[in-house]
């Protein structure tokens, strides 16, 4: 991954439009593997940066971005456009309500805030962006501007 001048990191060195927020915990394996290692969640805030998996494809008509956000509903997710061309997807997965008598055997689902940012290309029509959420999948459709075909004007050859 290549560093960006603006504090982010590119998911793909060859794709100038991918920009991810730096995750300081990336690359460190989770240590907890037994019931004895699972700490009590009561009275303690657990927060982690969760980066949802994103697919971005370009069709002749639009850029289509899909994010896997299982267990979240549309009220827990925000889709914003900032600085004209940066698409930002953010939200938070809260932990479940815990009863005093609950006994946890395993805690693997991550809770906390997430944030993904993507710089959209010049051909994106930013004022027509639409987003839908169905079965834990956020779909964002960014229409593309029509390509302006160069005007070809025939020149009469004399002689």
C-alpha positions in Angstrom: 0.0 0.0 0.0 1.3 3.4 -0.9 1.1 6.4 1.4 -0.8 9.5 0.3 0.3 13.1 0.9 -3.0 13.7 2.8 -2.6 11.1 5.6 -4.4 8.3 3.9 -3.2 5.2 2.2 -4.1 3.9 -1.2 -5.6 0.4 -1.4 -4.0 -0.1 -4.8 -0.9 1.7 -5.8 -2.0 1.7 -9.4 -5.5 3.1 -8.7 -5.3 6.9 -8.0 -8.9 6.9 -6.8 -8.7 4.6 -3.9 -7.9 6.3 -0.6 -8.2 4.5 2.7 -7.9 5.9 6.2 -4.8 4.6 8.0 -5.6 1.9 10.5 -2.8 1.6 13.2 -3.9 -1.8 14.3 -3.8 -3.3 10.8 -1.5 -6.3 10.5 -1.6 -7.3 14.2 -3.3 -10.7 14.8 -6.0 -11.0 17.4 -4.6 -12.6 20.5 -7.7 -13.9 22.2 -8.3 -17.6 21.4 -9.7 -19.2 24.6 -12.5 -18.5 26.9 -10.1 -17.5 29.7 -8.7 -14.7 27.4 -12.1 -13.1 26.8 -12.3 -10.0 29.1 -15.5 -8.9 30.7 -17.2 -6.3 28.5 -19.3 -4.8 31.3 -18.3 -1.3 32.3 -15.8 -1.0 29.6 -16.0 0.6 26.1 -14.7 -1.5 23.4 -13.9 0.4 20.2 -12.1 -0.7 17.1 -11.7 0.6 13.6 -13.6 -1.8 11.3 -13.0 -1.5 7.6 -15.9 -3.0 5.7 -15.0 -4.8 2.5 -15.7 -2.7 -0.6 -16.3 -3.6 -4.3 -16.1 -0.8 -6.9 -16.9 -1.4 -10.5 -17.3 1.0 -13.4 -19.9 0.4 -16.1 -20.4 2.5 -19.1 -23.2 4.4 -17.2 -22.0 4.6 -13.6 -19.6 3.8 -10.8 -21.1 1.2 -8.5 -19.7 0.8 -5.0 -20.9 -2.0 -2.7 -20.0 -2.3 1.0 -20.6 -5.3 3.2 -22.2 -4.0 6.4 -23.8 -7.1 8.1 -26.0 -6.4 11.0 -26.3 -2.7 10.4 -29.3 -0.8 9.2 -29.4 2.4 7.1 -29.8 4.7 10.2 -26.4 3.5 11.5 -24.5 4.3 8.2 -23.7 7.7 6.6 -22.8 8.3 3.0 -21.3 11.8 2.4 -19.5 13.7 -0.4 -16.9 16.1 0.8 -14.5 18.4 -1.0 -16.4 17.9 -4.2 -15.2 14.5 -5.2 -14.4 12.4 -2.0 -17.1 9.8 -1.2 -17.1 9.0 2.5 -18.8 5.9 4.1 -18.9 5.9 7.9 -20.9 4.5 10.7 -20.7 2.6 13.9 -21.5 -1.0 15.0 -22.5 -0.9 18.7 -22.1 -3.8 21.0 -25.1 -5.7 22.2 -26.8 -4.9 25.5 -25.3 -7.1 28.2 -27.3 -8.5 31.1 -25.5 -8.8 34.5 -25.9 -12.6 34.5 -24.7 -13.1 31.0 -21.7 -15.4 30.6 -19.7 -14.8 27.4 -17.9 -17.8 25.9 -16.5 -16.0 22.8 -16.4 -12.4 21.6 -15.2 -12.2 17.9 -17.6 -9.7 16.3 -15.9 -6.3 16.2 -17.7 -3.2 17.4 -16.7 0.4 16.9 -16.6 3.0 14.2 -15.6 2.6 10.6 -14.7 5.1 7.9 -13.8 4.5 4.2 -13.0 7.3 1.7 -12.7 7.2 -2.1 -11.7 10.0 -4.5 -14.1 9.8 -7.4 -12.9 10.4 -10.9 -13.7 13.6 -12.9 -16.5 11.8 -14.9 -18.6 11.2 -11.8 -21.9 13.2 -11.6 -21.7 14.1 -7.9 -25.2 15.7 -7.7 -27.0 12.5 -8.7 -25.4 10.0 -6.3 -27.9 7.4 -4.9 -27.5 4.9 -2.1 -29.6 1.9 -1.0 -29.2 -0.7 1.8 -30.5 -4.2 1.5 -29.6 -7.3 3.5 -26.5 -5.7 5.0 -25.1 -4.5 1.7 -24.8 -0.8 1.0 -25.0 0.0 -2.7 -23.9 3.4 -4.0 -24.5 4.4 -7.6 -22.6 7.4 -8.9 -23.7 8.1 -12.5 -21.1 9.2 -15.0 -21.2 12.2 -17.2 -21.8 11.5 -20.9 -18.7 11.6 -22.9 -18.6 14.6 -25.0 -17.9 13.5 -28.5 -15.7 15.8 -30.4 -17.5 17.7 -33.1 -16.3 16.6 -36.5 -16.7 19.3 -39.1 -15.9 18.3 -42.7 -13.7 20.7 -44.6 -14.4 21.1 -48.3 -11.3 20.5 -50.5 -11.1 22.9 -53.4 -9.1 22.5 -56.5 
